[in-house]
Amino acid sequence: MRLLGLVASSCGGVESRLRTEIAEPAVARGWRLAITLTPNTAAWLAHTGELARLQELTDLEVRSGSRLPGEPRPHPDPEVFLFAPASANSVVKLALGIADNQALTVLGDVLGDPAVSVAVAYQVSPARAGHPAWRGHLDSLASAGAQVSQLAGPWTTALELLPV
């Protein structure tokens, strides 16, 4: 069973669609999940009860915070990552190398590593997509080897970005 580093940030629908449209279908396709959430996403999912439901899909800790010095690493190193949903804010931070939370740290550590596949499925408002810097951020991620796509329609389409 291959290990998928599933990373999610706070976007509309994460509280109702992450588990049913990304995590459960990924498990059904044979992926073992190593889930890392931004702090806000973890809070949203805890509030709705989805955090516990996500935890039921994996034998690894669903994490959102950094480990303390001396604590064991909670996840083995995945060779494949899916960042979905990725908020516009998180996409920009990842493209700029800003790792101000555990989710972005995990991704920032592997972005550009040819041995690791990274897919980013983002949600962005039309107004934000029109910002003059937006295209450059997407290009930066793509130039680092990430598969980048807007998350539209059923979120299961994000799984199509993963290597077979």
C-alpha positions in Angstrom: 0.0 0.0 0.0 1.5 3.3 -1.1 1.6 6.2 1.4 -0.1 9.5 0.4 0.7 12.7 2.2 -2.7 14.4 2.2 -2.5 18.0 3.1 -5.5 20.3 3.4 -6.0 24.0 4.1 -9.2 26.0 5.0 -11.3 26.4 1.9 -15.1 26.4 1.6 -16.3 22.8 1.6 -13.4 21.3 3.5 -15.6 20.5 6.4 -18.0 18.5 4.3 -16.0 17.3 1.2 -12.4 16.5 2.3 -13.3 13.1 3.8 -16.0 12.0 1.3 -14.5 13.3 -1.9 -10.8 13.0 -1.3 -9.8 10.9 1.7 -12.3 8.0 1.4 -11.8 7.7 -2.4 -8.0 7.7 -1.9 -8.3 4.9 0.6 -10.6 3.0 -1.8 -7.9 3.3 -4.5 -5.3 1.7 -2.2 -3.6 4.7 -0.6 -2.5 4.7 3.1 -3.0 8.3 4.3 -0.6 10.5 6.2 -2.9 13.5 6.8 -1.6 17.0 7.8 -3.9 20.0 8.2 -3.3 23.7 8.6 -4.3 24.8 12.1 -7.5 26.5 10.9 -8.5 23.4 9.0 -8.0 21.2 12.1 -10.2 23.6 14.1 -12.9 23.6 11.5 -12.9 19.8 11.2 -12.8 19.3 15.0 -15.8 21.7 15.3 -17.9 19.6 12.8 -16.7 16.2 14.0 -14.9 15.5 10.7 -11.5 15.3 12.4 -12.5 12.1 14.2 -14.0 10.7 11.0 -10.8 11.4 9.1 -8.7 9.8 11.8 -10.8 6.6 11.3 -9.4 6.4 7.7 -5.7 6.0 8.7 -3.5 4.3 11.2 -1.3 7.4 11.4 -2.0 10.5 13.5 -3.9 13.2 11.8 -1.7 16.2 12.6 -1.7 19.9 12.4 1.0 21.0 14.8 4.7 20.5 15.0 6.2 17.8 17.2 8.2 18.7 20.2 11.9 18.1 20.4 12.6 14.5 21.2 9.1 13.3 20.1 9.1 10.6 17.4 8.1 11.5 13.9 4.3 10.7 13.5 4.5 9.9 9.8 6.9 8.0 7.5 8.1 10.0 4.5 5.5 9.8 1.6 6.8 9.8 -1.9 3.5 11.3 -3.1 1.7 14.4 -1.7 -1.7 15.9 -2.5 -2.4 19.3 -1.3 -6.2 19.6 -1.6 -8.0 21.8 -1.0 -5.3 24.4 -1.1 -6.4 27.9 -0.3 -5.1 30.9 -2.3 -3.2 32.0 0.8 -1.5 28.6 1.3 -0.6 28.4 -2.4 1.1 31.8 -2.2 3.0 30.8 0.9 4.1 27.5 -0.5 5.3 29.2 -3.7 7.3 31.7 -1.7 8.8 29.1 0.6 6.9 30.4 3.7 6.5 27.5 6.2 4.5 29.1 9.1 2.6 25.9 9.9 3.2 22.2 9.9 1.3 21.6 6.6 3.4 24.1 4.7 6.6 22.8 6.4 5.9 19.3 5.2 5.2 20.4 1.6 8.1 23.0 1.6 10.5 20.3 2.6 9.7 18.1 -0.5 8.8 20.7 -3.1 11.4 20.4 -5.9 12.7 17.0 -4.8 12.5 14.8 -8.0 12.0 11.7 -5.9 8.7 13.1 -4.5 5.5 13.8 -6.4 3.6 16.9 -5.3 0.1 17.8 -6.6 -1.6 21.0 -5.6 -5.4 21.3 -6.2 -6.4 24.8 -5.3 -9.5 26.9 -4.7 -9.4 30.5 -5.6 -12.0 33.2 -6.1 -12.1 34.9 -9.5 -11.0 38.2 -7.9 -7.9 36.6 -6.4 -7.1 34.7 -9.6 -7.0 38.1 -11.3 -4.3 39.4 -9.0 -1.2 40.1 -11.1 1.0 37.9 -8.9 -1.3 34.8 -8.9 -0.1 33.3 -12.2 3.5 33.7 -11.1 2.9 31.7 -7.9 1.3 28.9 -9.9 4.2 28.9 -12.4 6.7 28.8 -9.5 5.1 25.6 -8.1 4.9 24.1 -11.6 8.6 24.9 -12.2 9.4 23.0 -9.0 7.7 20.0 -10.4 4.3 20.2 -8.8 1.2 19.2 -10.7 -1.0 22.3 -10.3 -4.7 22.5 -11.0 -7.8 24.4 -9.9 -10.1 22.3 -7.8 -13.5 22.4 -9.6 -16.4 20.1 -9.8 -16.2 16.9 -7.7 -13.1 17.0 -5.5 -12.2 13.5 -6.5 -10.8 15.0 -9.7 -7.8 16.0 -7.5 -6.9 12.3 -7.3 -6.3 12.3 -11.0 -3.2 14.5 -10.4 -1.5 11.6 -8.6 0.9 9.2 -10.2 -0.5 5.8 -11.1 
